[in-house]
Amino acid sequence: MATPVISISDAAVGRVRYLLKQRGKPSAGVKVGIRSRGCSGLSYTIEYADEISKFDEVVEKDDIRVLIDPKAVMFLIGTEMDFVEEKLKSGFVFRNPNEKGRCGCGESFHV
């Protein structure tokens, strides 16, 4: 079996499961991608996926699916998707070994 593009922490699985349940309609999972944005050039995106597109990479853990946009695969290989809850903020965190740097606010990165 091939190594998945990304790994998904148990905390991220729990949060994705919660979000999909709250959505209130059937979903194929969540889709992770990247887009041009911010002072370092790229940022991560997460959105609901109604269906699996032909070229999506599919990563499954437990009962959830994370789809990887085909345009993002080369930027995400080896990344860990996690969910962190802190006193003042919470959200998905991507630990990406391909990142060469991040902007000061942490909203964007470059490879």
N, CA, C and O atoms as a printed pandas DataFrame, in Angstrom:
     atom_number atom_name residue_name chain_id  residue_number  x_coord  y_coord  z_coord
0              1         N          MET        A               1    0.846   -1.186    0.000
1              2        CA          MET        A               1    0.000    0.000    0.000
2              3         C          MET        A               1    0.887    1.244    0.000
3              4         O          MET        A               1    1.857    1.313    0.754
4              5         N          ALA        A               2    0.567    2.204   -0.822
5              6        CA          ALA        A               2    1.355    3.431   -0.937
6              7         C          ALA        A               2    1.171    4.310    0.301
7              8         O          ALA        A               2    0.116    4.299    0.936
8              9         N          THR        A               3    2.209    5.065    0.628
9             10        CA          THR        A               3    2.135    6.006    1.733
10            11         C          THR        A               3    1.203    7.147    1.354
11            12         O          THR        A               3    1.323    7.699    0.260
12            13         N          PRO        A               4    0.259    7.519    2.250
13            14        CA          PRO        A               4   -0.649    8.625    1.926
14            15         C          PRO        A               4    0.106    9.944    1.784
15            16         O          PRO        A               4    1.179   10.118    2.363
16            17         N          VAL        A               5   -0.453   10.857    1.023
17            18        CA          VAL        A               5    0.153   12.177    0.807
18            19         C          VAL        A               5    0.321   12.897    2.133
19            20         O          VAL        A               5    1.371   13.485    2.391
20            21         N          ILE        A               6   -0.715   12.855    2.988
21            22        CA          ILE        A               6   -0.652   13.489    4.304
22            23         C          ILE        A               6   -1.045   12.484    5.370
23            24         O          ILE        A               6   -1.695   11.478    5.086
24            25         N          SER        A               7   -0.644   12.768    6.600
25            26        CA          SER        A               7   -1.133   11.992    7.739
26            27         C          SER        A               7   -2.118   12.878    8.495
27            28         O          SER        A               7   -2.038   14.105    8.439
28            29         N          ILE        A               8   -3.040   12.244    9.195
29            30        CA          ILE        A               8   -4.102   12.963    9.881
30            31         C          ILE        A               8   -4.072   12.557   11.350
31            32         O          ILE        A               8   -4.167   11.372   11.669
32            33         N          SER        A               9   -3.943   13.530   12.240
33            34        CA          SER        A               9   -3.910   13.242   13.670
34            35         C          SER        A               9   -5.303   12.833   14.153
35            36         O          SER        A               9   -6.310   13.086   13.492
36            37         N          ASP        A              10   -5.329   12.199   15.318
37            38        CA          ASP        A              10   -6.615   11.828   15.912
38            39         C          ASP        A              10   -7.461   13.062   16.212
39            40         O          ASP        A              10   -8.682   13.030   16.058
40            41         N          ALA        A              11   -6.816   14.153   16.639
41            42        CA          ALA        A              11   -7.562   15.394   16.912
42            43         C          ALA        A              11   -8.205   15.937   15.636
43            44         O          ALA        A              11   -9.338   16.417   15.670
44            45         N          ALA        A              12   -7.489   15.864   14.513
45            46        CA          ALA        A              12   -8.048   16.330   13.234
46            47         C          ALA        A              12   -9.196   15.437   12.796
47            48         O          ALA        A              12  -10.200   15.933   12.284
48            49         N          VAL        A              13   -9.068   14.130   12.987
49            50        CA          VAL        A              13  -10.155   13.210   12.651
50            51         C          VAL        A              13  -11.409   13.582   13.439
51            52         O          VAL        A              13  -12.502   13.653   12.877
52            53         N          GLY        A              14  -11.249   13.816   14.734
53            54        CA          GLY        A              14  -12.385   14.176   15.573
54            55         C          GLY        A              14  -13.044   15.469   15.126
55            56         O          GLY        A              14  -14.270   15.572   15.112
56            57         N          ARG        A              15  -12.237   16.455   14.762
57            58        CA          ARG        A              15  -12.800   17.742   14.344
58            59         C          ARG        A              15  -13.500   17.628   12.992
59            60         O          ARG        A              15  -14.577   18.195   12.807
60            61         N          VAL        A              16  -12.901   16.900   12.043
61            62        CA          VAL        A              16  -13.539   16.704   10.740
62            63         C          VAL        A              16  -14.862   15.960   10.921
63            64         O          VAL        A              16  -15.869   16.323   10.314
64            65         N          ARG        A              17  -14.857   14.936   11.745
65            66        CA          ARG        A              17  -16.092   14.174   12.017
66            67         C          ARG        A              17  -17.172   15.119   12.570
67            68         O          ARG        A              17  -18.320   15.074   12.126
68            69         N          TYR        A              18  -16.807   15.967   13.529
69            70        CA          TYR        A              18  -17.739   16.924   14.124
70            71         C          TYR        A              18  -18.283   17.892   13.068
71            72         O          TYR        A              18  -19.490   18.126   12.998
72            73         N          LEU        A              19  -17.391   18.450   12.252
73            74        CA          LEU        A              19  -17.815   19.418   11.234
74            75         C          LEU        A              19  -18.750   18.784   10.204
75            76         O          LEU        A              19  -19.736   19.397    9.794
76            77         N          LEU        A              20  -18.440   17.565    9.791
77            78        CA          LEU        A              20  -19.295   16.889    8.806
78            79         C          LEU        A              20  -20.673   16.598    9.394
79            80         O          LEU        A              20  -21.685   16.711    8.702
80            81         N          LYS        A              21  -20.708   16.222   10.675
81            82        CA          LYS        A              21  -21.992   15.964   11.330
82            83         C          LYS        A              21  -22.812   17.252   11.440
83            84         O          LYS        A              21  -24.025   17.238   11.232
84            85         N          GLN        A              22  -22.144   18.367   11.767
85            86        CA          GLN        A              22  -22.826   19.653   11.909
86            87         C          GLN        A              22  -23.327   20.193   10.573
87            88         O          GLN        A              22  -24.268   20.986   10.535
88            89         N          ARG        A              23  -22.707   19.771    9.494
89            90        CA          ARG        A              23  -23.086   20.293    8.174
90            91         C          ARG        A              23  -24.537   19.964    7.839
91            92         O          ARG        A              23  -25.228   20.768    7.213
92            93         N          GLY        A              24  -24.992   18.808    8.244
93            94        CA          GLY        A              24  -26.393   18.463    8.056
94            95         C          GLY        A              24  -26.770   17.947    6.680
95            96         O          GLY        A              24  -27.955   17.841    6.364
96            97         N          LYS        A              25  -25.781   17.624    5.858
97            98        CA          LYS        A              25  -26.078   17.000    4.569
98            99         C          LYS        A              25  -24.929   16.060    4.218
99           100         O          LYS        A              25  -23.808   16.260    4.686
100          101         N          PRO        A              26  -25.186   15.056    3.415
101          102        CA          PRO        A              26  -24.140   14.094    3.087
102          103         C          PRO        A              26  -22.931   14.759    2.417
103          104         O          PRO        A              26  -23.079   15.657    1.587
104          105         N          SER        A              27  -21.742   14.302    2.794
105          106        CA          SER        A              27  -20.507   14.840    2.239
106          107         C          SER        A              27  -19.553   13.703    1.940
107          108         O          SER        A              27  -19.576   12.666    2.603
108          109         N          ALA        A              28  -18.714   13.905    0.936
109          110        CA          ALA        A              28  -17.669   12.928    0.627
110          111         C          ALA        A              28  -16.519   13.053    1.621
111          112         O          ALA        A              28  -15.724   12.127    1.776
112          113         N          GLY        A              29  -16.432   14.203    2.295
113          114        CA          GLY        A              29  -15.368   14.478    3.255
114          115         C          GLY        A              29  -15.032   15.953    3.215
115          116         O          GLY        A              29  -15.875   16.782    2.870
116          117         N          VAL        A              30  -13.792   16.281    3.569
117          118        CA          VAL        A              30  -13.296   17.643    3.423
118          119         C          VAL        A              30  -12.157   17.624    2.420
119          120         O          VAL        A              30  -11.457   16.623    2.268
120          121         N          LYS        A              31  -11.985   18.746    1.740
121          122        CA          LYS        A              31  -10.950   18.838    0.708
122          123         C          LYS        A              31   -9.901   19.857    1.130
123          124         O          LYS        A              31  -10.224   20.991    1.485
124          125         N          VAL        A              32   -8.644   19.438    1.088
125          126        CA          VAL        A              32   -7.523   20.299    1.421
126          127         C          VAL        A              32   -6.843   20.729    0.131
127          128         O          VAL        A              32   -6.614   19.924   -0.771
128          129         N          GLY        A              33   -6.529   22.007    0.066
129          130        CA          GLY        A              33   -5.828   22.539   -1.095
130          131         C          GLY        A              33   -4.935   23.679   -0.680
131          132         O          GLY        A              33   -4.765   23.947    0.510
132          133         N          ILE        A              34   -4.372   24.342   -1.646
133          134        CA          ILE        A              34   -3.590   25.546   -1.398
134          135         C          ILE        A              34   -4.014   26.601   -2.400
135          136         O          ILE        A              34   -4.529   26.285   -3.472
136          137         N          ARG        A              35   -3.796   27.851   -2.044
137          138        CA          ARG        A              35   -4.074   28.930   -2.984
138          139         C          ARG        A              35   -3.037   30.026   -2.778
139          140         O          ARG        A              35   -2.395   30.105   -1.730
140          141         N          SER        A              36   -2.888   30.852   -3.774
141          142        CA          SER        A              36   -1.974   31.991   -3.681
142          143         C          SER        A              36   -2.604   33.024   -2.774
143          144         O          SER        A              36   -3.725   33.477   -3.009
144          145         N          ARG        A              37   -1.866   33.396   -1.726
145          146        CA          ARG        A              37   -2.422   34.352   -0.766
146          147         C          ARG        A              37   -1.360   34.721    0.257
147          148         O          ARG        A              37   -0.457   33.930    0.533
148          149         N          GLY        A              38   -1.462   35.888    0.804
149          150        CA          GLY        A              38   -0.618   36.299    1.910
150          151         C          GLY        A              38    0.761   36.767    1.478
151          152         O          GLY        A              38    1.114   36.743    0.299
152          153         N          CYS        A              39    1.524   37.190    2.469
153          154        CA          CYS        A              39    2.831   37.772    2.164
154          155         C          CYS        A              39    3.884   36.735    1.805
155          156         O          CYS        A              39    4.901   37.089    1.209
156          157         N          SER        A              40    3.676   35.463    2.147
157          158        CA          SER        A              40    4.650   34.434    1.774
158          159         C          SER        A              40    4.250   33.675    0.516
159          160         O          SER        A              40    5.039   32.886   -0.004
160          161         N          GLY        A              41    3.041   33.898    0.021
161          162        CA          GLY        A              41    2.673   33.350   -1.280
162          163         C          GLY        A              41    1.599   32.285   -1.322
163          164         O          GLY        A              41    0.793   32.283   -2.252
164          165         N          LEU        A              42    1.549   31.361   -0.340
165          166        CA          LEU        A              42    0.588   30.260   -0.380
166          167         C          LEU        A              42   -0.105   30.108    0.966
167          168         O          LEU        A              42    0.483   30.392    2.010
168          169         N          SER        A              43   -1.356   29.659    0.940
169          170        CA          SER        A              43   -2.046   29.333    2.182
170          171         C          SER        A              43   -2.862   28.059    1.981
171          172         O          SER        A              43   -3.220   27.699    0.859
172          173         N          TYR        A              44   -3.144   27.394    3.087
173          174        CA          TYR        A              44   -3.920   26.161    3.049
174          175         C          TYR        A              44   -5.412   26.493    2.992
175          176         O          TYR        A              44   -5.861   27.487    3.564
176          177         N          THR        A              45   -6.166   25.654    2.299
177          178        CA          THR        A              45   -7.614   25.795    2.270
178          179         C          THR        A              45   -8.246   24.479    2.706
179          180         O          THR        A              45   -7.705   23.403    2.450
180          181         N          ILE        A              46   -9.386   24.577    3.360
181          182        CA          ILE        A              46  -10.186   23.401    3.726
182          183         C          ILE        A              46  -11.628   23.757    3.434
183          184         O          ILE        A              46  -12.119   24.810    3.841
184          185         N          GLU        A              47  -12.304   22.860    2.720
185          186        CA          GLU        A              47  -13.715   23.085    2.425
186          187         C          GLU        A              47  -14.441   21.746    2.387
187          188         O          GLU        A              47  -13.822   20.691    2.251
188          189         N          TYR        A              48  -15.748   21.808    2.508
189          190        CA          TYR        A              48  -16.547   20.590    2.387
190          191         C          TYR        A              48  -16.468   20.079    0.951
191          192         O          TYR        A              48  -16.402   20.864    0.004
192          193         N          ALA        A              49  -16.474   18.759    0.802
193          194        CA          ALA        A              49  -16.474   18.146   -0.522
194          195         C          ALA        A              49  -17.764   17.349   -0.686
195          196         O          ALA        A              49  -18.044   16.432    0.085
196          197         N          ASP        A              50  -18.542   17.713   -1.697
197          198        CA          ASP        A              50  -19.779   16.990   -1.969
198          199         C          ASP        A              50  -19.515   15.694   -2.725
199          200         O          ASP        A              50  -20.287   14.739   -2.630
200          201         N          GLU        A              51  -18.427   15.670   -3.470
201          202        CA          GLU        A              51  -18.090   14.474   -4.239
202          203         C          GLU        A              51  -16.576   14.378   -4.398
203          204         O          GLU        A              51  -15.851   15.352   -4.191
204          205         N          ILE        A              52  -16.121   13.203   -4.763
205          206        CA          ILE        A              52  -14.698   12.978   -5.017
206          207         C          ILE        A              52  -14.455   13.207   -6.500
207          208         O          ILE        A              52  -15.031   12.516   -7.341
208          209         N          SER        A              53  -13.608   14.170   -6.823
209          210        CA          SER        A              53  -13.271   14.451   -8.214
210          211         C          SER        A              53  -12.303   13.399   -8.739
211          212         O          SER        A              53  -11.613   12.735   -7.966
212          213         N          LYS        A              54  -12.260   13.258  -10.027
213          214        CA          LYS        A              54  -11.493   12.199  -10.692
214          215         C          LYS        A              54  -10.031   12.136  -10.253
215          216         O          LYS        A              54   -9.498   11.041  -10.073
216          217         N          PHE        A              55   -9.371   13.279  -10.076
217          218        CA          PHE        A              55   -7.942   13.284   -9.789
218          219         C          PHE        A              55   -7.610   13.582   -8.324
219          220         O          PHE        A              55   -6.436   13.728   -7.983
220          221         N          ASP        A              56   -8.621   13.676   -7.453
221          222        CA          ASP        A              56   -8.356   13.901   -6.031
222          223         C          ASP        A              56   -7.590   12.727   -5.434
223          224         O          ASP        A              56   -7.868   11.571   -5.754
224          225         N          GLU        A              57   -6.633   13.022   -4.572
225          226        CA          GLU        A              57   -6.017   11.997   -3.735
226          227         C          GLU        A              57   -6.950   11.833   -2.538
227          228         O          GLU        A              57   -7.440   12.824   -1.997
228          229         N          VAL        A              58   -7.197   10.607   -2.124
229          230        CA          VAL        A              58   -8.096   10.355   -1.004
230          231         C          VAL        A              58   -7.300    9.730    0.133
231          232         O          VAL        A              58   -6.652    8.698   -0.039
232          233         N          VAL        A              59   -7.356   10.374    1.302
233          234        CA          VAL        A              59   -6.711    9.847    2.498
234          235         C          VAL        A              59   -7.826    9.543    3.495
235          236         O          VAL        A              59   -8.614   10.421    3.848
236          237         N          GLU        A              60   -7.883    8.292    3.943
237          238        CA          GLU        A              60   -8.921    7.883    4.880
238          239         C          GLU        A              60   -8.292    7.498    6.203
239          240         O          GLU        A              60   -7.252    6.842    6.252
240          241         N          LYS        A              61   -8.944    7.918    7.273
241          242        CA          LYS        A              61   -8.549    7.489    8.612
242          243         C          LYS        A              61   -9.825    7.319    9.409
243          244         O          LYS        A              61  -10.678    8.206    9.444
244          245         N          ASP        A              62   -9.942    6.176   10.043
245          246        CA          ASP        A              62  -11.163    5.824   10.762
246          247         C          ASP        A              62  -12.344    5.955    9.801
247          248         O          ASP        A              62  -12.379    5.286    8.769
248          249         N          ASP        A              63  -13.303    6.809   10.131
249          250        CA          ASP        A              63  -14.501    6.912    9.300
250          251         C          ASP        A              63  -14.563    8.210    8.495
251          252         O          ASP        A              63  -15.627    8.564    7.986
252          253         N          ILE        A              64  -13.446    8.921    8.371
253          254        CA          ILE        A              64  -13.479   10.185    7.625
254          255         C          ILE        A              64  -12.542   10.138    6.416
255          256         O          ILE        A              64  -11.593    9.357    6.362
256          257         N          ARG        A              65  -12.849   11.004    5.455
257          258        CA          ARG        A              65  -12.031   11.135    4.248
258          259         C          ARG        A              65  -11.543   12.563    4.114
259          260         O          ARG        A              65  -12.301   13.519    4.279
260          261         N          VAL        A              66  -10.261   12.684    3.811
261          262        CA          VAL        A              66   -9.686   13.978    3.464
262          263         C          VAL        A              66   -9.243   13.862    2.014
263          264         O          VAL        A              66   -8.423   13.011    1.670
264          265         N          LEU        A              67   -9.788   14.719    1.176
265          266        CA          LEU        A              67   -9.438   14.730   -0.241
266          267         C          LEU        A              67   -8.370   15.784   -0.452
267          268         O          LEU        A              67   -8.428   16.861    0.142
268          269         N          ILE        A              68   -7.404   15.482   -1.286
269          270        CA          ILE        A              68   -6.331   16.424   -1.585
270          271         C          ILE        A              68   -6.499   16.897   -3.017
271          272         O          ILE        A              68   -6.519   16.094   -3.950
272          273         N          ASP        A              69   -6.620   18.208   -3.184
273          274        CA          ASP        A              69   -6.714   18.803   -4.511
274          275         C          ASP        A              69   -5.471   18.401   -5.308
275          276         O          ASP        A              69   -4.353   18.528   -4.810
276          277         N          PRO        A              70   -5.654   17.922   -6.533
277          278        CA          PRO        A              70   -4.492   17.459   -7.313
278          279         C          PRO        A              70   -3.431   18.535   -7.528
279          280         O          PRO        A              70   -2.252   18.213   -7.674
280          281         N          LYS        A              71   -3.828   19.804   -7.551
281          282        CA          LYS        A              71   -2.850   20.893   -7.731
282          283         C          LYS        A              71   -2.016   21.116   -6.474
283          284         O          LYS        A              71   -0.983   21.784   -6.532
284          285         N          ALA        A              72   -2.448   20.567   -5.338
285          286        CA          ALA        A              72   -1.751   20.788   -4.071
286          287         C          ALA        A              72   -0.853   19.630   -3.668
287          288         O          ALA        A              72   -0.019   19.782   -2.775
288          289         N          VAL        A              73   -1.004   18.476   -4.307
289          290        CA          VAL        A              73   -0.294   17.270   -3.875
290          291         C          VAL        A              73    1.203   17.504   -3.725
291          292         O          VAL        A              73    1.773   17.150   -2.693
292          293         N          MET        A              74    1.850   18.084   -4.717
293          294        CA          MET        A              74    3.306   18.222   -4.658
294          295         C          MET        A              74    3.756   19.137   -3.517
295          296         O          MET        A              74    4.898   19.035   -3.070
296          297         N          PHE        A              75    2.884   20.025   -3.039
297          298        CA          PHE        A              75    3.232   20.915   -1.933
298          299         C          PHE        A              75    2.969   20.271   -0.570
299          300         O          PHE        A              75    3.497   20.729    0.443
300          301         N          LEU        A              76    2.153   19.209   -0.541
301          302        CA          LEU        A              76    1.694   18.640    0.725
302          303         C          LEU        A              76    2.318   17.295    1.090
303          304         O          LEU        A              76    2.056   16.792    2.182
304          305         N          ILE        A              77    3.112   16.709    0.242
305          306        CA          ILE        A              77    3.683   15.381    0.519
306          307         C          ILE        A              77    4.420   15.405    1.855
307          308         O          ILE        A              77    5.296   16.239    2.084
308          309         N          GLY        A              78    4.050   14.475    2.729
309          310        CA          GLY        A              78    4.692   14.352    4.032
310          311         C          GLY        A              78    4.112   15.227    5.125
311          312         O          GLY        A              78    4.625   15.228    6.244
312          313         N          THR        A              79    3.053   15.975    4.831
313          314        CA          THR        A              79    2.451   16.908    5.786
314          315         C          THR        A              79    1.575   16.168    6.797
315          316         O          THR        A              79    0.934   15.169    6.471
316          317         N          GLU        A              80    1.561   16.677    8.028
317          318        CA          GLU        A              80    0.629   16.185    9.032
318          319         C          GLU        A              80   -0.465   17.225    9.228
319          320         O          GLU        A              80   -0.179   18.400    9.456
320          321         N          MET        A              81   -1.715   16.790    9.139
321          322        CA          MET        A              81   -2.865   17.646    9.409
322          323         C          MET        A              81   -3.292   17.392   10.848
323          324         O          MET        A              81   -3.571   16.255   11.228
324          325         N          ASP        A              82   -3.341   18.460   11.648
325          326        CA          ASP        A              82   -3.694   18.346   13.056
326          327         C          ASP        A              82   -4.767   19.389   13.371
327          328         O          ASP        A              82   -5.001   20.308   12.586
328          329         N          PHE        A              83   -5.405   19.239   14.509
329          330        CA          PHE        A              83   -6.345   20.251   14.996
330          331         C          PHE        A              83   -5.895   20.637   16.388
331          332         O          PHE        A              83   -5.708   19.774   17.247
332          333         N          VAL        A              84   -5.718   21.939   16.620
333          334        CA          VAL        A              84   -5.211   22.442   17.890
334          335         C          VAL        A              84   -6.238   23.384   18.491
335          336         O          VAL        A              84   -6.777   24.253   17.807
336          337         N          GLU        A              85   -6.500   23.201   19.777
337          338        CA          GLU        A              85   -7.402   24.077   20.507
338          339         C          GLU        A              85   -6.626   24.727   21.642
339          340         O          GLU        A              85   -6.137   24.047   22.544
340          341         N          GLU        A              86   -6.520   26.046   21.587
341          342        CA          GLU        A              86   -5.815   26.800   22.608
342          343         C          GLU        A              86   -6.774   27.810   23.233
343          344         O          GLU        A              86   -7.922   27.928   22.802
344          345         N          LYS        A              87   -6.308   28.535   24.242
345          346        CA          LYS        A              87   -7.183   29.489   24.935
346          347         C          LYS        A              87   -7.749   30.546   23.995
347          348         O          LYS        A              87   -8.938   30.857   24.065
348          349         N          LEU        A              88   -6.920   31.102   23.120
349          350        CA          LEU        A              88   -7.351   32.226   22.300
350          351         C          LEU        A              88   -7.640   31.875   20.848
351          352         O          LEU        A              88   -8.167   32.705   20.108
352          353         N          LYS        A              89   -7.308   30.669   20.431
353          354        CA          LYS        A              89   -7.597   30.296   19.049
354          355         C          LYS        A              89   -7.653   28.781   18.905
355          356         O          LYS        A              89   -7.099   28.040   19.717
356          357         N          SER        A              90   -8.316   28.350   17.877
357          358        CA          SER        A              90   -8.334   26.931   17.550
358          359         C          SER        A              90   -8.416   26.811   16.039
359          360         O          SER        A              90   -8.916   27.705   15.356
360          361         N          GLY        A              91   -7.925   25.706   15.533
361          362        CA          GLY        A              91   -7.998   25.503   14.095
362          363         C          GLY        A              91   -7.110   24.373   13.624
363          364         O          GLY        A              91   -6.352   23.782   14.393
364          365         N          PHE        A              92   -7.225   24.092   12.340
365          366        CA          PHE        A              92   -6.381   23.074   11.738
366          367         C          PHE        A              92   -4.973   23.627   11.569
367          368         O          PHE        A              92   -4.787   24.795   11.228
368          369         N          VAL        A              93   -3.998   22.781   11.810
369          370        CA          VAL        A              93   -2.587   23.130   11.693
370          371         C          VAL        A              93   -1.954   22.125   10.745
371          372         O          VAL        A              93   -2.216   20.925   10.827
372          373         N          PHE        A              94   -1.126   22.622    9.853
373          374        CA          PHE        A              94   -0.419   21.758    8.909
374          375         C          PHE        A              94    1.067   21.821    9.206
375          376         O          PHE        A              94    1.682   22.884    9.119
376          377         N          ARG        A              95    1.642   20.678    9.556
377          378        CA          ARG        A              95    3.090   20.581    9.779
378          379         C          ARG        A              95    3.682   20.015    8.492
379          380         O          ARG        A              95    3.632   18.814    8.228
380          381         N          ASN        A              96    4.241   20.925    7.706
381          382        CA          ASN        A              96    4.654   20.587    6.349
382          383         C          ASN        A              96    6.176   20.655    6.229
383          384         O          ASN        A              96    6.757   21.733    6.349
384          385         N          PRO        A              97    6.830   19.503    5.993
385          386        CA          PRO        A              97    8.284   19.504    5.882
386          387         C          PRO        A              97    8.798   20.206    4.618
387          388         O          PRO        A              97    9.997   20.456    4.496
388          389         N          ASN        A              98    7.911   20.521    3.694
389          390        CA          ASN        A              98    8.305   21.185    2.451
390          391         C          ASN        A              98    8.365   22.702    2.585
391          392         O          ASN        A              98    8.897   23.381    1.707
392          393         N          GLU        A              99    7.824   23.236    3.675
393          394        CA          GLU        A              99    7.829   24.688    3.864
394          395         C          GLU        A              99    9.258   25.195    4.046
395          396         O          GLU        A              99   10.044   24.623    4.801
396          397         N          LYS        A             100    9.570   26.263    3.349
397          398        CA          LYS        A             100   10.871   26.920    3.496
398          399         C          LYS        A             100   10.759   28.138    4.404
399          400         O          LYS        A             100   11.767   28.630    4.912
400          401         N          GLY        A             101    9.543   28.625    4.609
401          402        CA          GLY        A             101    9.332   29.769    5.477
402          403         C          GLY        A             101    7.867   30.119    5.583
403          404         O          GLY        A             101    7.042   29.699    4.772
404          405         N          ARG        A             102    7.562   30.910    6.615
405          406        CA          ARG        A             102    6.197   31.389    6.864
406          407         C          ARG        A             102    6.237   32.884    7.081
407          408         O          ARG        A             102    7.264   33.447    7.460
408          409         N          CYS        A             103    5.113   33.516    6.838
409          410        CA          CYS        A             103    5.029   34.946    7.127
410          411         C          CYS        A             103    4.939   35.134    8.647
411          412         O          CYS        A             103    4.714   34.168    9.377
412          413         N          GLY        A             104    5.108   36.336    9.111
413          414        CA          GLY        A             104    5.106   36.631   10.536
414          415         C          GLY        A             104    3.803   36.281   11.234
415          416         O          GLY        A             104    3.819   35.875   12.396
416          417         N          CYS        A             105    2.683   36.428   10.554
417          418        CA          CYS        A             105    1.397   36.148   11.193
418          419         C          CYS        A             105    1.022   34.671   11.095
419          420         O          CYS        A             105    0.052   34.240   11.718
420          421         N          GLY        A             106    1.776   33.893   10.324
421          422        CA          GLY        A             106    1.514   32.457   10.216
422          423         C          GLY        A             106    0.407   32.082    9.267
423          424         O          GLY        A             106    0.016   30.915    9.223
424          425         N          GLU        A             107   -0.116   33.021    8.507
425          426        CA          GLU        A             107   -1.242   32.745    7.608
426          427         C          GLU        A             107   -0.810   32.192    6.253
427          428         O          GLU        A             107   -1.621   31.595    5.544
428          429         N          SER        A             108    0.453   32.382    5.887
429          430        CA          SER        A             108    0.894   31.905    4.579
430          431         C          SER        A             108    2.300   31.336    4.667
431          432         O          SER        A             108    3.006   31.543    5.654
432          433         N          PHE        A             109    2.700   30.613    3.623
433          434        CA          PHE        A             109    3.993   29.943    3.611
434          435         C          PHE        A             109    4.538   29.926    2.197
435          436         O          PHE        A             109    3.845   30.272    1.241
436          437         N          HIS        A             110    5.803   29.513    2.081
437          438        CA          HIS        A             110    6.375   29.294    0.745
438          439         C          HIS        A             110    7.228   28.025    0.781
439          440         O          HIS        A             110    7.727   27.612    1.828
440          441         N          VAL        A             111    7.374   27.430   -0.389
441          442        CA          VAL        A             111    8.163   26.201   -0.535
442          443         C          VAL        A             111    9.353   26.441   -1.430
443          444         O          VAL        A             111   10.137   25.524   -1.674
